[in-house]
Amino acid sequence: MKWHCASYEFDTRMPIIMGILNITPDSFSDGGRYQDEATALACARNMVNQGAQIIDVGGESTRPGSRTVSVEEELGRIIDVVKELAREGICVSVDTRHVSVAAACIEAGASIINDISGFRDPAMIELAAQSSAGVVCVHMQGEPQTMQENPHYDDVVAEVRTYLLDRAIQLENCGVAHERICIDPGPGFGKTNQHTLELVRNFHEFARLGYPVMAALSRKSYIGEVYHLEAPQERDEASATETVMACELGASILRVHNVACQVAALKDLRPYALLGLGSNLALEAPKSEETLSNEEQEAKKQAAKIAQINQAISFLCTLPDSQVVDVSSLYESEPAYLVDQDSFINAVVLIRTGLPPKELLKYLHAIENSLGRVREVENGPRTCDIDILDYQKYVCNTEVLTLPHPRILERDFVVAPLLEIRPKHILANDEAVTDAAAVLGKARRI
Protein backbone atom coordinates (compact mmCIF):
# COMPACT_ATOMS: atom_id res chain seq x y z
CA MET A 1 0.00 0.00 0.00
CA LYS A 2 0.95 3.61 -0.48
CA TRP A 3 0.30 6.21 2.22
CA HIS A 4 -0.25 9.66 0.71
CA CYS A 5 0.59 12.60 2.98
CA ALA A 6 0.36 15.91 1.08
CA SER A 7 3.42 15.93 -1.21
CA TYR A 8 4.90 12.81 0.41
CA GLU A 9 4.18 9.20 -0.56
CA PHE A 10 5.30 6.27 1.58
CA ASP A 11 5.56 2.65 0.41
CA THR A 12 4.27 0.75 3.42
CA ARG A 13 5.64 -2.59 2.25
CA MET A 14 8.72 -1.45 4.17
CA PRO A 15 8.69 0.06 7.69
CA ILE A 16 8.34 3.84 7.91
CA ILE A 17 9.90 5.36 11.04
CA MET A 18 8.17 8.32 12.69
CA GLY A 19 10.35 10.04 15.28
CA ILE A 20 8.62 11.47 18.36
CA LEU A 21 9.31 15.12 19.26
CA ASN A 22 7.44 16.16 22.40
CA ILE A 23 7.76 19.89 23.03
CA THR A 24 6.09 19.65 26.42
CA PRO A 25 7.10 19.95 30.06
CA ASP A 26 5.20 16.86 31.20
CA SER A 27 5.29 14.03 28.64
CA PHE A 28 5.69 10.69 30.39
CA SER A 29 9.26 9.87 29.29
CA ASP A 30 10.88 13.00 27.86
CA GLY A 31 8.89 15.94 29.22
CA GLY A 32 10.91 19.16 29.36
CA ARG A 33 13.84 17.94 27.26
CA TYR A 34 12.96 19.78 24.04
CA GLN A 35 11.08 22.91 25.11
CA ASP A 36 13.77 25.17 23.68
CA GLU A 37 13.28 25.63 19.91
CA ALA A 38 16.93 25.13 19.03
CA THR A 39 17.10 21.93 21.08
CA ALA A 40 13.89 20.63 19.52
CA LEU A 41 15.14 21.31 15.99
CA ALA A 42 18.48 19.67 16.72
CA CYS A 43 16.70 16.57 18.05
CA ALA A 44 14.47 16.37 14.96
CA ARG A 45 17.40 16.71 12.56
CA ASN A 46 19.31 14.05 14.47
CA MET A 47 16.36 11.63 14.22
CA VAL A 48 16.16 12.25 10.46
CA ASN A 49 19.89 11.58 10.12
CA GLN A 50 19.41 8.32 12.03
CA GLY A 51 16.66 7.14 9.69
CA ALA A 52 13.33 8.77 10.60
CA GLN A 53 11.20 9.65 7.58
CA ILE A 54 8.59 11.57 9.57
CA ILE A 55 8.82 13.78 12.66
CA ASP A 56 5.73 13.77 14.87
CA VAL A 57 5.57 17.08 16.77
CA GLY A 58 3.36 17.36 19.85
CA GLY A 59 2.68 20.28 22.17
CA GLU A 60 0.25 18.67 24.62
CA SER A 61 1.02 15.70 26.82
CA THR A 62 -1.69 13.05 26.62
CA ARG A 63 -0.26 10.69 29.20
CA PRO A 64 -2.80 9.29 31.66
CA GLY A 65 -3.92 12.03 34.05
CA SER A 66 -2.25 14.83 32.09
CA ARG A 67 -3.63 18.35 32.36
CA THR A 68 -5.33 20.05 29.46
CA VAL A 69 -3.45 23.03 27.99
CA SER A 70 -4.97 25.89 26.08
CA VAL A 71 -4.87 25.88 22.30
CA GLU A 72 -2.75 29.03 22.41
CA GLU A 73 -0.18 27.39 24.68
CA GLU A 74 -0.07 24.20 22.62
CA LEU A 75 0.33 26.09 19.36
CA GLY A 76 2.92 28.45 20.82
CA ARG A 77 5.10 25.50 21.76
CA ILE A 78 5.21 23.88 18.33
CA ILE A 79 4.34 26.20 15.44
CA ASP A 80 7.82 27.63 14.81
CA VAL A 81 9.38 24.15 14.96
CA VAL A 82 6.79 22.76 12.53
CA LYS A 83 7.38 25.67 10.14
CA GLU A 84 11.16 25.29 10.17
CA LEU A 85 11.17 21.51 9.77
CA ALA A 86 8.74 21.74 6.86
CA ARG A 87 10.90 24.45 5.29
CA GLU A 88 13.86 22.07 5.49
CA GLY A 89 11.94 19.45 3.51
CA ILE A 90 11.12 17.16 6.43
CA CYS A 91 7.74 15.42 6.53
CA VAL A 92 6.06 16.76 9.68
CA SER A 93 3.18 15.17 11.55
CA VAL A 94 1.29 17.23 14.12
CA ASP A 95 0.16 15.26 17.17
CA THR A 96 -2.96 17.10 18.31
CA ARG A 97 -6.66 16.65 19.03
CA HIS A 98 -7.47 20.34 18.50
CA VAL A 99 -8.61 21.46 15.08
CA SER A 100 -7.25 25.00 15.32
CA VAL A 101 -3.79 23.66 16.17
CA ALA A 102 -3.94 21.17 13.30
CA ALA A 103 -5.12 23.87 10.86
CA ALA A 104 -2.32 26.25 11.80
CA CYS A 105 0.28 23.50 11.48
CA ILE A 106 -1.06 22.40 8.07
CA GLU A 107 -0.81 26.04 7.00
CA ALA A 108 2.78 26.07 8.32
CA GLY A 109 3.68 23.01 6.21
CA ALA A 110 2.77 19.92 8.24
CA SER A 111 1.78 16.94 6.09
CA ILE A 112 0.04 14.64 8.62
CA ILE A 113 -2.65 15.06 11.29
CA ASN A 114 -2.16 12.55 14.10
CA ASP A 115 -5.36 12.76 16.16
CA ILE A 116 -5.40 10.63 19.31
CA SER A 117 -9.10 11.34 19.75
CA GLY A 118 -9.85 9.48 16.51
CA PHE A 119 -11.38 12.41 14.62
CA ARG A 120 -14.36 12.68 16.98
CA ASP A 121 -14.59 16.40 16.22
CA PRO A 122 -16.50 16.94 12.94
CA ALA A 123 -14.43 20.07 12.37
CA MET A 124 -11.25 17.95 12.40
CA ILE A 125 -12.79 15.66 9.78
CA GLU A 126 -13.69 18.70 7.68
CA LEU A 127 -10.13 20.02 7.95
CA ALA A 128 -8.74 16.63 6.88
CA ALA A 129 -11.14 16.50 3.92
CA GLN A 130 -10.23 20.00 2.77
CA SER A 131 -6.47 19.37 3.00
CA SER A 132 -4.26 16.79 1.30
CA ALA A 133 -2.64 15.73 4.58
CA GLY A 134 -2.26 12.16 5.69
CA VAL A 135 -4.28 11.27 8.77
CA VAL A 136 -3.65 8.95 11.69
CA CYS A 137 -6.89 7.80 13.30
CA VAL A 138 -6.22 6.60 16.85
CA HIS A 139 -8.46 4.60 19.15
CA MET A 140 -8.80 6.05 22.63
CA GLN A 141 -11.43 5.07 25.19
CA GLY A 142 -12.38 8.19 27.16
CA GLU A 143 -10.15 11.24 27.62
CA PRO A 144 -6.47 11.44 28.68
CA GLN A 145 -7.43 12.72 32.12
CA THR A 146 -9.69 9.75 32.89
CA MET A 147 -8.94 7.03 30.32
CA GLN A 148 -7.05 4.75 32.71
CA GLU A 149 -9.52 4.87 35.59
CA ASN A 150 -11.44 1.73 34.62
CA PRO A 151 -11.03 0.71 30.97
CA HIS A 152 -13.28 -2.20 30.03
CA TYR A 153 -13.79 -4.29 26.90
CA ASP A 154 -15.57 -7.57 26.26
CA ASP A 155 -13.22 -8.26 23.32
CA VAL A 156 -10.60 -5.55 23.01
CA VAL A 157 -9.29 -6.63 19.59
CA ALA A 158 -12.73 -6.91 17.98
CA GLU A 159 -14.02 -3.68 19.55
CA VAL A 160 -11.00 -1.58 18.63
CA ARG A 161 -10.93 -3.08 15.13
CA THR A 162 -14.61 -2.26 14.57
CA TYR A 163 -14.16 1.27 15.90
CA LEU A 164 -11.22 2.03 13.64
CA LEU A 165 -12.95 0.61 10.58
CA ASP A 166 -16.06 2.70 11.29
CA ARG A 167 -13.98 5.85 11.76
CA ALA A 168 -11.96 5.21 8.61
CA ILE A 169 -15.13 4.68 6.59
CA GLN A 170 -16.58 7.90 8.02
CA LEU A 171 -13.44 9.78 6.98
CA GLU A 172 -13.72 8.37 3.47
CA ASN A 173 -17.42 9.23 3.27
CA CYS A 174 -16.55 12.81 4.21
CA GLY A 175 -13.96 13.12 1.46
CA VAL A 176 -10.67 11.83 2.87
CA ALA A 177 -9.11 9.46 0.33
CA HIS A 178 -8.50 5.87 1.44
CA GLU A 179 -4.82 6.26 0.54
CA ARG A 180 -4.41 9.07 3.10
CA ILE A 181 -5.66 7.11 6.12
CA CYS A 182 -3.52 5.30 8.68
CA ILE A 183 -5.04 3.56 11.70
CA ASP A 184 -3.58 3.21 15.20
CA PRO A 185 -5.11 0.83 17.80
CA GLY A 186 -3.97 3.24 20.51
CA PRO A 187 -1.95 1.06 22.89
CA GLY A 188 -2.14 2.50 26.38
CA PHE A 189 -4.97 4.91 25.58
CA GLY A 190 -7.89 3.77 27.68
CA LYS A 191 -6.50 0.25 27.99
CA THR A 192 -4.91 -1.83 30.71
CA ASN A 193 -1.52 -3.38 30.05
CA GLN A 194 -3.24 -6.67 29.32
CA HIS A 195 -5.57 -5.00 26.82
CA THR A 196 -2.57 -3.44 25.09
CA LEU A 197 -0.69 -6.73 25.00
CA GLU A 198 -3.69 -8.43 23.37
CA LEU A 199 -3.82 -5.69 20.74
CA VAL A 200 -0.15 -5.79 19.80
CA ARG A 201 -0.11 -9.58 19.59
CA ASN A 202 -2.98 -9.36 17.09
CA PHE A 203 -1.85 -6.57 14.77
CA HIS A 204 -2.61 -8.82 11.79
CA GLU A 205 -6.31 -8.27 12.53
CA PHE A 206 -5.83 -4.55 11.88
CA ALA A 207 -3.72 -5.13 8.75
CA ARG A 208 -6.73 -7.00 7.33
CA LEU A 209 -8.66 -3.71 7.23
CA GLY A 210 -6.62 -2.49 4.27
CA TYR A 211 -5.07 0.66 5.78
CA PRO A 212 -1.49 1.28 6.92
CA VAL A 213 -1.24 0.38 10.61
CA MET A 214 0.78 2.41 13.10
CA ALA A 215 2.73 0.75 15.92
CA ALA A 216 3.01 3.41 18.62
CA LEU A 217 4.50 1.15 21.29
CA SER A 218 7.58 3.11 22.31
CA ARG A 219 8.23 3.13 26.07
CA LYS A 220 4.64 2.15 26.88
CA SER A 221 3.80 0.93 30.36
CA TYR A 222 2.93 -2.60 29.17
CA ILE A 223 6.56 -2.95 28.05
CA GLY A 224 7.69 -1.93 31.51
CA GLU A 225 5.47 -4.60 33.03
CA VAL A 226 6.34 -7.41 30.59
CA TYR A 227 10.09 -6.74 30.56
CA HIS A 228 10.36 -5.55 34.18
CA LEU A 229 11.68 -2.11 33.22
CA GLU A 230 10.38 0.56 35.56
CA ALA A 231 11.88 3.73 34.02
CA PRO A 232 10.50 4.64 30.56
CA GLN A 233 13.97 5.63 29.34
CA GLU A 234 15.16 2.06 29.99
CA ARG A 235 12.58 0.58 27.60
CA ASP A 236 14.09 1.53 24.22
CA GLU A 237 15.56 -1.88 23.31
CA ALA A 238 12.44 -3.71 24.47
CA SER A 239 10.31 -1.17 22.58
CA ALA A 240 12.31 -1.83 19.43
CA THR A 241 11.86 -5.59 19.85
CA GLU A 242 8.10 -5.22 20.34
CA THR A 243 7.86 -2.93 17.31
CA VAL A 244 9.67 -5.44 15.08
CA MET A 245 7.16 -8.08 16.20
CA ALA A 246 4.35 -5.66 15.33
CA CYS A 247 5.94 -5.14 11.90
CA GLU A 248 5.99 -8.86 11.27
CA LEU A 249 2.26 -8.92 12.04
CA GLY A 250 1.51 -6.10 9.60
CA ALA A 251 2.31 -2.73 11.17
CA SER A 252 4.17 -0.37 8.85
CA ILE A 253 4.34 3.09 10.50
CA LEU A 254 6.59 2.95 13.57
CA ARG A 255 6.27 5.81 16.06
CA VAL A 256 9.38 5.73 18.24
CA HIS A 257 11.48 7.79 20.65
CA ASN A 258 14.85 6.18 19.92
CA VAL A 259 15.28 6.08 16.15
CA ALA A 260 18.79 4.62 16.12
CA CYS A 261 17.74 1.74 18.36
CA GLN A 262 14.75 0.99 16.15
CA VAL A 263 16.80 1.09 12.94
CA ALA A 264 19.25 -1.42 14.45
CA ALA A 265 16.42 -3.73 15.53
CA LEU A 266 14.84 -3.70 12.08
CA LYS A 267 17.86 -5.60 10.76
CA ASP A 268 16.15 -8.67 12.28
CA LEU A 269 12.89 -8.07 10.42
CA ARG A 270 12.15 -11.08 8.22
CA PRO A 271 10.63 -10.71 4.73
CA TYR A 272 7.04 -11.71 4.21
CA ALA A 273 5.93 -14.36 1.75
CA LEU A 274 2.43 -15.15 0.57
CA LEU A 275 1.72 -18.83 -0.11
CA GLY A 276 -1.18 -20.30 -2.05
CA LEU A 277 -2.47 -23.72 -0.98
CA GLY A 278 -4.80 -26.00 -2.96
CA SER A 279 -6.11 -29.57 -2.66
CA ASN A 280 -8.67 -31.60 -4.58
CA LEU A 281 -7.50 -35.14 -3.87
CA ALA A 282 -7.31 -36.83 -0.50
CA LEU A 283 -4.29 -39.00 0.19
CA GLU A 284 -6.74 -41.83 0.79
CA ALA A 285 -10.00 -41.18 -1.01
CA PRO A 286 -13.03 -41.77 1.22
CA LYS A 287 -14.62 -45.13 0.48
CA SER A 288 -18.04 -45.09 -1.08
CA GLU A 289 -20.75 -46.41 1.18
CA GLU A 290 -24.11 -47.49 -0.11
CA THR A 291 -25.79 -46.00 2.93
CA LEU A 292 -24.47 -42.52 2.10
CA SER A 293 -26.28 -40.17 -0.22
CA ASN A 294 -24.41 -38.32 -2.95
CA GLU A 295 -24.49 -35.20 -0.80
CA GLU A 296 -22.99 -37.06 2.15
CA GLN A 297 -20.25 -38.55 -0.03
CA GLU A 298 -19.42 -35.08 -1.39
CA ALA A 299 -19.27 -33.77 2.16
CA LYS A 300 -16.80 -36.51 3.11
CA LYS A 301 -14.63 -35.66 0.10
CA GLN A 302 -14.66 -31.99 1.00
CA ALA A 303 -13.74 -32.77 4.59
CA ALA A 304 -10.78 -34.83 3.37
CA LYS A 305 -9.53 -31.94 1.20
CA ILE A 306 -9.88 -29.53 4.11
CA ALA A 307 -7.92 -31.93 6.29
CA GLN A 308 -5.11 -31.88 3.69
CA ILE A 309 -4.98 -28.08 3.73
CA ASN A 310 -4.99 -27.97 7.52
CA GLN A 311 -2.21 -30.55 7.65
CA ALA A 312 -0.13 -28.47 5.23
CA ILE A 313 -0.63 -25.37 7.38
CA SER A 314 0.49 -27.28 10.46
CA PHE A 315 3.67 -28.25 8.59
CA LEU A 316 4.23 -24.58 7.62
CA CYS A 317 4.28 -23.81 11.35
CA THR A 318 7.41 -25.99 11.65
CA LEU A 319 9.48 -24.21 8.98
CA PRO A 320 12.83 -23.02 10.36
CA ASP A 321 13.22 -19.29 11.09
CA SER A 322 9.65 -18.71 10.01
CA GLN A 323 6.30 -17.73 11.51
CA VAL A 324 2.78 -18.12 10.19
CA VAL A 325 1.26 -14.65 10.56
CA ASP A 326 -2.20 -15.00 9.03
CA VAL A 327 -4.36 -17.58 7.26
CA SER A 328 -7.31 -16.84 5.03
CA SER A 329 -10.66 -18.54 5.17
CA LEU A 330 -11.03 -21.70 3.13
CA TYR A 331 -12.44 -21.35 -0.38
CA GLU A 332 -13.97 -23.92 -2.70
CA SER A 333 -13.04 -23.27 -6.32
CA GLU A 334 -13.77 -24.55 -9.78
CA PRO A 335 -10.83 -26.34 -11.42
CA ALA A 336 -8.80 -24.10 -13.74
CA TYR A 337 -6.85 -24.97 -16.90
CA LEU A 338 -7.71 -28.71 -16.67
CA VAL A 339 -11.41 -28.57 -15.98
CA ASP A 340 -12.26 -32.28 -15.98
CA GLN A 341 -11.47 -32.90 -12.33
CA ASP A 342 -12.93 -32.38 -8.88
CA SER A 343 -13.31 -28.95 -7.25
CA PHE A 344 -10.51 -27.61 -5.07
CA ILE A 345 -10.20 -26.30 -1.53
CA ASN A 346 -7.87 -23.27 -1.40
CA ALA A 347 -6.33 -20.90 1.12
CA VAL A 348 -3.62 -18.25 1.28
CA VAL A 349 -1.10 -18.11 4.11
CA LEU A 350 1.08 -15.14 5.05
CA ILE A 351 4.40 -15.98 6.67
CA ARG A 352 7.50 -14.13 7.81
CA THR A 353 10.61 -16.11 6.99
CA GLY A 354 14.35 -15.95 7.10
CA LEU A 355 14.52 -18.61 4.38
CA PRO A 356 15.61 -17.30 0.94
CA PRO A 357 13.00 -17.93 -1.78
CA LYS A 358 14.65 -20.97 -3.41
CA GLU A 359 15.38 -22.58 -0.07
CA LEU A 360 11.79 -21.92 1.00
CA LEU A 361 10.62 -23.59 -2.21
CA LYS A 362 12.57 -26.77 -1.32
CA TYR A 363 10.85 -26.92 2.06
CA LEU A 364 7.44 -26.45 0.41
CA HIS A 365 8.15 -29.26 -2.04
CA ALA A 366 9.09 -31.49 0.89
CA ILE A 367 5.73 -30.70 2.54
CA GLU A 368 3.91 -31.47 -0.71
CA ASN A 369 5.77 -34.77 -1.06
CA SER A 370 4.98 -35.76 2.51
CA LEU A 371 1.30 -35.26 1.70
CA GLY A 372 1.49 -37.54 -1.34
CA ARG A 373 1.79 -34.92 -4.09
CA VAL A 374 1.89 -36.44 -7.60
CA ARG A 375 3.10 -34.34 -10.53
CA GLU A 376 2.24 -36.61 -13.47
CA VAL A 377 -0.45 -34.37 -15.04
CA GLU A 378 0.12 -30.64 -15.42
CA ASN A 379 -2.57 -28.71 -13.51
CA GLY A 380 -4.06 -32.09 -12.63
CA PRO A 381 -5.41 -33.44 -9.34
CA ARG A 382 -3.16 -33.08 -6.34
CA THR A 383 -3.30 -33.85 -2.64
CA CYS A 384 -1.70 -30.52 -1.88
CA ASP A 385 -0.05 -27.80 -3.92
CA ILE A 386 1.84 -24.95 -2.22
CA ASP A 387 2.93 -22.03 -4.41
CA ILE A 388 5.00 -19.02 -3.43
CA LEU A 389 2.78 -16.22 -4.69
CA ASP A 390 4.85 -13.22 -3.62
CA TYR A 391 8.06 -12.68 -1.66
CA GLN A 392 8.85 -9.24 -0.27
CA LYS A 393 11.04 -7.12 -2.59
CA TYR A 394 12.07 -10.19 -4.61
CA VAL A 395 11.46 -10.48 -8.34
CA CYS A 396 12.93 -13.31 -10.40
CA ASN A 397 12.30 -15.35 -13.53
CA THR A 398 14.29 -18.56 -13.59
CA GLU A 399 13.65 -22.14 -14.65
CA VAL A 400 13.23 -23.10 -11.00
CA LEU A 401 11.18 -20.17 -9.70
CA THR A 402 9.34 -17.11 -11.02
CA LEU A 403 8.24 -14.41 -8.58
CA PRO A 404 5.75 -12.96 -8.23
CA HIS A 405 3.85 -16.02 -9.42
CA PRO A 406 3.13 -15.35 -13.12
CA ARG A 407 -0.53 -16.49 -12.97
CA ILE A 408 -1.49 -14.98 -9.64
CA LEU A 409 -3.74 -12.19 -10.95
CA GLU A 410 -5.88 -14.40 -13.21
CA ARG A 411 -6.76 -16.93 -10.49
CA ASP A 412 -9.81 -16.14 -8.41
CA PHE A 413 -8.92 -18.96 -6.01
CA VAL A 414 -5.74 -17.02 -5.19
CA VAL A 415 -6.93 -13.42 -5.45
CA ALA A 416 -10.02 -13.84 -3.26
CA PRO A 417 -8.26 -15.31 -0.20
CA LEU A 418 -5.21 -13.05 -0.66
CA LEU A 419 -7.31 -9.88 -0.63
CA GLU A 420 -9.15 -11.16 2.43
CA ILE A 421 -6.00 -11.05 4.54
CA ARG A 422 -4.13 -8.26 2.71
CA PRO A 423 -6.50 -5.85 0.95
CA LYS A 424 -4.89 -3.58 -1.65
CA HIS A 425 -1.73 -5.69 -1.67
CA ILE A 426 0.98 -4.63 -4.10
CA LEU A 427 3.28 -7.35 -5.42
CA ALA A 428 7.05 -7.14 -5.39
CA ASN A 429 6.97 -6.12 -9.08
CA ASP A 430 4.68 -3.16 -8.14
CA GLU A 431 1.53 -4.69 -9.64
CA ALA A 432 -1.60 -4.19 -7.53
CA VAL A 433 -3.65 -7.28 -6.70
CA THR A 434 -7.25 -6.74 -7.81
CA ASP A 435 -10.07 -9.05 -8.79
CA ALA A 436 -10.46 -7.42 -12.21
CA ALA A 437 -8.66 -10.17 -14.16
CA ALA A 438 -9.36 -13.07 -11.79
CA VAL A 439 -11.60 -15.04 -14.13
CA LEU A 440 -10.20 -18.57 -13.73
CA GLY A 441 -11.06 -20.98 -10.93
CA LYS A 442 -13.97 -19.01 -9.50
CA ALA A 443 -13.98 -19.39 -5.73
CA ARG A 444 -16.47 -19.04 -2.90
CA ARG A 445 -15.68 -18.80 0.79
CA ILE A 446 -16.84 -21.79 2.83
Secondary structure, DSSP 4 states (H G I P E B T S, - for coil): -EEEETTEEEETTS-EEEEEEE--S--TTTTTTT-SHHHHHHHHHHHHHHT-SEEEEESS--STTPPP--HHHHHHHHHHHHHHHHHTT-EEEEE-S-HHHHHHHHHHT--EEEETT-S-SHHHHHHHHHS--EEEEE--SS-TTTTTSS---SSHHHHHHHHHHHHHHHHHHTT--GGGEEEE--TTSS--HHHHHHHHTTHHHHHTTSS-BEE--TT-HHHHHHHT--SGGGGHHHHHHHHHHHHHHT--EEEES-HHHHHHHGGGPPPEEEEEEEE-S-SSPPPP-TTS-HHHHHHHHHHHHHHHHHHHHHHHTTSTTEEEEEEPPPEEE---SS-SS--EEEEEEEEEESS-HHHHHHHHHHHHHHTT---SSTT---S-EEEEEEETT--EE-SS-EES-TTGGGBHHHHHHHHHHSTT-B-TTSPBP-STT--BS-EEE-
